Amino acid sequence: KYAKSWSTEGLVKEYIAPTSLIEQGKAIKKQSLGDYELICINGQKYEAFNTSGGIGSLIENMPKSIRTCNYKTLRYIGHLQAIKFLMHELNMKKTPETLCQLLNKTLPKTQKDQVVCHIAIHKKSAQQTMTHSWTKVFYPEKRFNQTWSAIQTTTALGACAMIDCILQDTTQYQGFIDHKQIPFDEIKNNQFGKQLL
């Protein structure tokens, strides 16, 4: 039931490198593949666990009032056990290039993937706890007479939204541009950004 939908090297790095997160109000690093939990989204059960890279620089830009912030990868149930077997039991964590070669050789490629984005926010006060969540599932799409996988589409839309915002106002955006310079409203109202929401 496994197939490649994106970079095997990126996937393996995501599972090996430490993950950044906020716990008890402090920015820390932890080993990837930890903090396992089960999540049910639209009736489908997934396992969620820490992986590196996905949170980017969000940790550095969070308000000091944030007590907890983490990024987890969602996979079908059973995936983490298989990865831990490869990484720890077969000790392939120490030879990631061998693991990549194995996966690249044995797994077929597919464009029939899906990207599930799920954001959950919990706000606590002395009186109450409020929870907000947002979920969107992306599927392969046909654009410009070519079918693009869900991971290709979501990756490209984010990049295109940023580039398009810059091109819309080249007098303001010049030289090195930090992504924080572009207001979120500008990104979400952009022709490409709209498609991510």
C-alpha positions as CSV (number, residue, x, y, z in Angstrom):
1,K,0.0,0.0,0.0
2,Y,3.0,2.3,-0.2
3,A,4.1,4.5,-3.1
4,K,6.3,7.6,-3.6
5,S,4.6,10.9,-4.1
6,W,7.5,13.2,-3.4
7,S,11.2,13.3,-2.5
8,T,12.3,10.2,-0.6
9,E,15.4,12.1,0.6
10,G,13.1,14.8,2.1
11,L,10.9,12.3,3.7
12,V,13.8,10.4,5.4
13,K,15.4,13.7,6.6
14,E,12.0,14.7,8.0
15,Y,12.0,11.5,10.1
16,I,15.6,11.8,11.3
17,A,16.3,15.5,12.0
18,P,15.1,16.9,15.3
19,T,11.8,18.8,15.4
20,S,11.3,22.3,16.8
21,L,8.3,23.1,19.0
22,I,7.1,25.1,21.9
23,E,6.4,23.4,25.2
24,Q,5.4,25.2,28.4
25,G,6.2,28.5,26.6
26,K,9.8,27.6,25.7
27,A,11.2,26.8,22.2
28,I,12.8,23.4,22.3
29,K,14.0,20.6,20.1
30,K,12.9,17.0,20.3
31,Q,13.6,13.8,18.4
32,S,11.3,13.2,15.4
33,L,8.7,10.3,15.4
34,G,7.7,11.1,19.0
35,D,4.6,12.5,20.7
36,Y,2.3,10.0,19.0
37,E,-1.4,10.5,18.9
38,L,-4.5,9.3,17.0
39,I,-6.6,11.8,15.2
40,C,-9.9,11.4,13.4
41,I,-10.6,13.7,10.5
42,N,-13.7,13.5,8.4
43,G,-14.3,9.9,9.8
44,Q,-10.8,8.8,8.8
45,K,-8.3,7.8,11.5
46,Y,-4.7,8.9,11.2
47,E,-1.7,8.7,13.4
48,A,0.2,11.9,14.1
49,F,3.8,12.3,15.3
50,N,6.6,14.9,15.4
51,T,8.6,15.4,12.2
52,S,11.2,18.1,11.4
53,G,11.1,21.0,9.0
54,G,7.4,21.6,8.6
55,I,7.0,24.3,11.2
56,G,9.7,26.4,9.6
57,S,10.3,29.7,11.3
58,L,6.8,29.8,12.9
59,I,8.3,29.1,16.3
60,E,10.5,32.2,16.2
61,N,7.5,34.4,15.3
62,M,4.9,33.2,17.8
63,P,3.7,35.6,20.5
64,K,5.3,35.0,23.9
65,S,1.8,34.0,25.3
66,I,1.8,30.8,23.3
67,R,2.4,27.9,25.6
68,T,2.4,25.0,23.1
69,C,3.0,24.8,19.4
70,N,3.9,21.8,17.4
71,Y,3.9,20.4,13.8
72,K,3.0,16.8,13.3
73,T,2.9,14.6,10.2
74,L,-0.3,12.6,9.5
75,R,-0.1,9.1,8.2
76,Y,-2.3,6.1,8.0
77,I,-2.3,3.8,11.0
78,G,0.7,1.4,11.0
79,H,3.1,3.7,9.2
80,L,5.0,4.8,12.3
81,Q,5.6,1.2,13.4
82,A,7.1,0.4,9.9
83,I,9.3,3.5,9.9
84,K,10.6,2.8,13.5
85,F,11.4,-0.7,12.4
86,L,13.5,0.6,9.5
87,M,15.1,3.4,11.5
88,H,15.8,1.7,14.8
89,E,15.6,-2.1,14.5
90,L,17.5,-2.2,11.2
91,N,19.5,0.9,12.3
92,M,19.0,2.7,9.0
93,K,18.9,6.0,10.8
94,K,22.7,5.9,10.7
95,T,22.7,5.2,6.9
96,P,19.9,7.4,5.5
97,E,21.3,7.2,1.9
98,T,20.9,3.4,2.1
99,L,17.3,3.7,3.2
100,C,16.6,6.2,0.4
101,Q,18.1,3.8,-2.1
102,L,15.9,1.0,-0.8
103,L,12.7,3.0,-0.9
104,N,13.5,4.5,-4.4
105,K,14.2,1.0,-5.7
106,T,11.2,-0.8,-4.3
107,L,8.4,1.7,-4.2
108,P,6.4,2.7,-7.3
109,K,5.7,6.3,-8.0
110,T,2.1,7.7,-7.8
111,Q,0.4,11.0,-8.4
112,K,-2.8,9.7,-6.7
113,D,-1.9,11.3,-3.3
114,Q,-3.7,13.5,-0.9
115,V,-2.5,16.2,1.4
116,V,-4.5,16.6,4.6
117,C,-4.0,19.9,6.5
118,H,-5.4,20.1,10.0
119,I,-4.9,23.0,12.4
120,A,-6.3,22.9,16.0
121,I,-6.1,25.8,18.4
122,H,-6.9,25.6,22.1
123,K,-7.3,28.8,24.1
124,K,-7.5,28.5,27.8
125,S,-8.6,31.2,30.3
126,A,-9.6,31.0,33.9
127,Q,-13.3,30.8,32.9
128,Q,-13.2,28.5,29.9
129,T,-11.3,26.6,27.2
130,M,-12.1,27.4,23.6
131,T,-11.2,25.1,20.6
132,H,-11.0,26.1,17.0
133,S,-10.0,23.8,14.1
134,W,-9.6,24.0,10.4
135,T,-9.2,21.1,7.9
136,K,-8.8,20.9,4.2
137,V,-7.9,17.9,2.0
138,F,-6.2,18.5,-1.3
139,Y,-6.3,15.9,-4.2
140,P,-4.5,15.7,-7.5
141,E,-5.8,18.3,-10.0
142,K,-5.6,19.0,-13.7
143,R,-4.1,22.4,-14.5
144,F,-2.7,23.6,-17.8
145,N,-3.5,20.3,-19.5
146,Q,-1.4,18.4,-17.0
147,T,-2.3,16.4,-13.8
148,W,-0.4,17.6,-10.7
149,S,-0.2,15.6,-7.5
150,A,-1.6,17.1,-4.3
151,I,1.9,17.7,-2.9
152,Q,3.0,19.4,-6.1
153,T,-0.1,21.6,-6.0
154,T,0.1,22.7,-2.4
155,T,3.8,23.3,-2.5
156,A,3.5,25.4,-5.7
157,L,0.5,27.4,-4.6
158,G,2.3,28.6,-1.5
159,A,5.4,29.6,-3.5
160,C,3.3,31.2,-6.3
161,A,1.3,33.3,-3.8
162,M,4.4,34.8,-2.3
163,I,6.0,35.5,-5.7
164,D,2.8,37.0,-7.0
165,C,2.4,39.3,-4.0
166,I,6.0,40.5,-4.5
167,L,5.4,41.1,-8.2
168,Q,2.2,43.1,-7.5
169,D,4.2,45.6,-5.5
170,T,7.9,45.7,-6.6
171,T,8.4,49.2,-5.1
172,Q,7.7,47.9,-1.6
173,Y,9.3,44.4,-1.9
174,Q,12.9,44.7,-3.0
175,G,16.2,43.0,-2.1
176,F,16.0,40.3,0.6
177,I,12.4,39.8,1.5
178,D,11.5,38.1,4.7
179,H,8.2,36.2,4.4
180,K,6.9,38.1,7.5
181,Q,7.0,41.4,5.5
182,I,4.0,40.2,3.5
183,P,0.8,40.6,5.4
184,F,-1.3,37.4,5.7
185,D,-4.4,39.1,4.4
186,E,-2.4,39.9,1.2
187,I,-1.4,36.3,0.8
188,K,-4.9,34.8,1.5
189,N,-6.5,37.2,-1.0
190,N,-4.0,36.5,-3.7
191,Q,-5.2,34.5,-6.7
192,F,-2.9,31.5,-5.6
193,G,-3.3,31.9,-1.8
194,K,-7.1,31.7,-2.1
195,Q,-6.8,28.2,-3.4
196,L,-5.0,27.0,-0.3
197,L,-7.9,28.1,2.0
